[in-house]
């Protein structure tokens, strides 16, 4: 069977049977299309370890707008898509190369950037809250730090999703998995102040305020985008005099770091972040290592 036809079947399988997001499906389509760009619309049996090796070399030299080579993480995304595709073929009893023959490239784990509590306060204090836009921005930053939400999860929130009385709600994250999200008293206060200031009927929790592109054809305010929140966070970090590169994900890292520094166990942090694998949460060992050192010093037997 030809790869192009199987790819279409695979993408439909992801959508219907796996309930994967449209973004994931588009990404897998893009990665597998690059395999066809390289090898042509070949038969599935023509995908061999040698072809994959040559494809990896081709990808590695493909480059981006900012680099002569494709990053190792991006290369792995292509290989992960191919693995999933081959597993799909195996499930359909289609003769194809075993997925475990595809080995991922070794990558260096990036250092996690997070803000200290004092830096978080500096970030919050940089916001002028004398208008609806300022209250909205303060509510966004407070909620990101309080909940550990991904920016993609935050922008998809509607007003009726968030229960400010119970200070908790459910969010659907990566892999269409639901998890509980908890809101601090301070974050709930600022979100409520922002909502009290709004007079529109838009359903989105965080909307564009001001500018020609803030209202749609029906007169409703448009939902903020992830990119606009990224720019907003970076702007306030600069105003606060924070020299680190700060993004919404930095606040997610800061949320996890704050929990661990105050005694939370890593399994609980895993659940609150929505990580499927504990290994993903273990990037925060920069916090637990000093804690373990203190435990060793305090309790290790002394002569």
C-alpha positions in Angstrom: 0.0 0.0 0.0 1.2 3.5 -0.8 2.2 5.8 2.0 0.0 8.7 0.9 -3.2 6.7 1.2 -2.1 5.2 4.5 -1.2 8.6 5.8 -4.8 9.8 5.1 -6.2 6.8 6.9 -3.9 7.4 9.8 -4.9 11.1 10.2 -8.6 10.1 10.1 -7.8 7.5 12.8 -6.2 10.1 15.0 -9.2 12.3 14.6 -12.0 9.8 15.0 -10.6 7.0 17.2 -7.9 8.7 19.1 -9.8 12.1 19.5 -6.5 14.0 19.0 -6.6 17.8 18.6 -6.6 19.4 15.2 -3.3 21.0 16.0 -1.7 17.5 16.6 -3.2 16.2 13.4 -1.9 19.1 11.4 1.6 18.5 12.9 1.6 14.8 12.1 0.4 15.6 8.6 3.3 18.0 8.2 5.9 15.6 9.5 4.8 12.7 7.4 4.4 14.8 4.3 8.1 15.6 4.7 8.8 11.8 4.5 6.9 11.7 1.2 8.7 14.8 0.0 12.0 13.0 0.6 11.2 9.4 -0.5 8.2 9.9 -2.8 4.8 8.2 -2.5 6.5 4.8 -1.9 5.0 1.5 -0.8 4.9 1.1 3.0 7.2 -1.9 2.7 9.9 0.4 1.2 10.2 2.3 4.6 13.3 0.5 5.9 15.9 1.4 8.6 18.2 2.5 5.8 15.6 4.8 4.3 14.8 6.3 7.7 18.6 6.9 8.2 18.8 8.8 5.0 15.6 10.7 5.8 17.1 11.7 9.1 20.2 13.0 7.4 18.1 14.9 5.0 16.0 16.4 7.8 19.1 17.3 9.8 20.4 19.3 6.9 17.1 20.8 6.0 17.5 23.9 8.2 15.1 26.6 9.4 14.8 30.3 8.9 17.3 30.8 11.8 19.6 27.9 11.5 21.4 25.8 9.0 20.3 22.6 10.7 17.0 21.3 12.1 16.9 21.2 15.9 17.2 17.8 17.6 13.8 18.3 19.3 12.2 19.1 15.9 13.9 16.1 14.3 12.4 13.9 17.1 8.9 15.2 16.4 9.2 13.8 12.9 10.4 10.5 14.2 7.7 10.3 16.8 5.1 10.9 14.1 6.7 8.1 12.0 6.6 5.7 15.0 2.9 6.4 15.6 2.2 5.9 11.9 4.0 2.5 11.9 2.2 1.5 15.1 -1.1 2.3 13.3 0.0 0.1 10.4 0.8 -2.8 12.8 -2.6 -2.4 14.4 -4.2 -2.7 11.0 -2.1 -5.8 10.2 -0.3 -4.0 7.4 3.1 -5.3 6.7 5.5 -2.5 7.7 8.7 -1.9 9.6 8.3 -2.3 13.4 8.0 1.1 15.1 10.7 0.3 17.7 13.3 0.3 14.8 13.0 4.1 14.8 15.3 5.5 17.4 15.0 9.1 18.6 17.9 11.5 18.5 19.6 12.1 21.9 18.9 15.6 23.2 20.3 17.8 25.9 17.7 18.8 28.4 17.3 22.6 28.6 17.8 24.4 31.9 14.4 25.3 33.4 13.9 29.1 33.8 11.7 30.2 36.7 11.0 33.3 38.7 11.6 33.6 42.4 8.6 34.8 44.4 10.1 38.3 44.7 10.5 38.4 40.9 6.8 37.3 40.5 5.8 40.2 42.7 7.9 42.6 40.7 6.2 41.3 37.5 2.7 41.8 39.0 3.6 45.3 40.3 4.7 46.4 36.8 1.0 46.4 35.7 -1.0 49.5 35.9 -4.5 48.5 37.0 -6.3 51.8 36.4 -8.4 50.3 33.5 -10.0 47.1 32.2 -6.9 46.1 30.2 -4.7 46.4 33.2 -7.1 44.4 35.4 -7.3 41.8 32.7 -3.5 41.5 32.5 -3.1 41.3 36.2 -5.8 38.5 36.3 -4.0 36.6 33.5 -0.6 36.7 35.3 -2.1 35.8 38.7 -4.0 32.9 37.1 -1.0 31.6 35.3 1.1 31.6 38.4 -1.7 30.3 40.6 -2.7 27.4 38.4 0.2 26.3 36.3 -2.0 26.5 33.2 -0.5 26.3 29.7 -1.1 29.4 27.7 -3.1 27.4 25.1 -5.4 26.2 28.0 -5.7 29.7 29.3 -6.8 31.3 26.0 -9.5 28.7 25.5 -11.2 29.4 28.9 -14.7 30.8 28.8 -16.2 32.8 31.7 -18.5 29.9 32.7 -15.6 27.5 32.9 -14.1 29.1 36.0 -15.8 28.7 39.4 -14.4 31.5 41.5 -16.5 30.6 44.5 -15.0 27.1 44.7 -11.7 28.3 43.3 -11.3 25.3 41.1 -12.3 24.1 37.7 -11.5 21.4 35.2 -9.3 22.0 32.1 -8.7 19.8 29.1 -5.0 19.7 28.3 -2.7 17.8 26.0 -3.9 14.5 24.7 -7.5 15.5 25.5 -6.9 14.7 29.2 -8.9 16.5 31.9 -7.3 17.6 35.1 -8.4 19.7 38.1 -7.1 23.3 38.3 -7.0 25.2 41.6 -7.0 29.0 42.0 -5.5 30.9 44.8 -7.5 33.5 46.8 -5.4 36.3 45.3 -5.9 35.1 41.7 -9.7 34.7 42.2 -9.8 38.2 43.6 -8.1 39.7 40.5 -10.1 37.6 38.0 -13.4 38.8 39.7 -12.2 42.4 39.7 -11.6 42.1 36.0 -14.9 40.5 35.3 -16.8 43.1 37.4 -15.3 45.8 35.1 -16.5 44.2 31.9 -19.8 45.3 30.3 -19.7 43.1 27.2 -21.5 39.8 26.5 -18.5 37.9 25.1 -18.2 34.3 26.4 -14.4 34.3 26.4 -12.7 34.8 29.8 -9.8 36.9 28.4 -10.6 39.2 25.5 -8.9 41.8 23.4 -9.4 45.3 24.7 -8.8 48.4 22.5 -7.6 48.5 18.9 -9.3 48.0 15.6 -9.0 44.2 15.7 -10.6 43.7 19.1 -14.2 43.3 17.9 -15.7 40.8 15.4 -18.4 41.3 12.8 -21.2 40.8 15.4 -19.8 43.4 17.7 -18.4 41.0 20.3 -14.9 41.2 21.7 -12.4 38.7 20.3 -10.6 36.1 22.4 -7.0 36.9 23.2 -4.5 34.7 21.4 -1.5 32.8 22.9 0.9 35.0 21.0 -0.6 38.2 22.3 -0.3 36.9 25.9 3.3 35.9 25.2 4.1 39.4 24.1 2.3 40.9 27.1 4.2 38.8 29.6 7.5 39.7 28.0 6.6 43.4 28.0 5.8 43.4 31.7 9.0 41.5 32.5 11.0 44.2 30.8 9.1 46.9 32.7 9.8 45.1 35.9 13.5 45.0 35.2 13.7 41.3 35.0 16.6 40.3 32.8 15.6 36.7 32.3 13.6 35.7 29.2 10.1 35.5 30.6 7.1 33.8 28.9 3.8 32.3 30.1 5.6 29.0 30.4 8.1 30.6 32.8 5.1 31.2 35.1 4.1 27.5 34.8 7.7 26.6 35.7 7.5 29.1 38.6 4.2 27.5 39.8 5.8 24.0 39.9 9.0 25.3 41.6 7.0 27.2 44.2 5.0 24.1 45.1 8.1 21.9 45.5 10.0 24.5 47.5 7.1 24.6 49.9 7.1 20.9 50.4 4.8 19.5 47.7 5.7 16.0 46.5 6.6 15.5 42.9 3.7 13.2 42.1 1.2 15.8 43.2 3.0 18.4 41.1 2.8 16.0 38.1 -1.0 15.7 38.5 -1.4 19.5 38.8 0.7 20.1 35.7 -1.1 17.4 33.7 2.1 15.5 32.8 1.5 11.9 31.6 5.0 10.9 32.5 6.7 11.6 35.8 10.0 11.9 33.9 8.6 15.2 32.4 8.0 16.6 35.9 11.5 15.6 37.0 13.0 18.6 35.1 12.3 20.4 38.4 15.1 18.4 40.2 16.9 21.8 40.5 14.5 22.3 43.4 14.5 18.9 45.0 18.3 18.5 44.9 19.0 21.3 47.5 16.1 19.9 49.5 17.7 16.4 49.5 21.0 18.0 50.5 19.3 19.6 53.6 17.7 16.3 54.5 21.0 14.5 54.2 22.8 17.1 56.4 20.0 17.0 59.0 19.4 13.2 59.3 22.5 11.4 58.2 24.2 9.6 61.1 27.1 11.5 62.6 30.0 10.1 64.6 
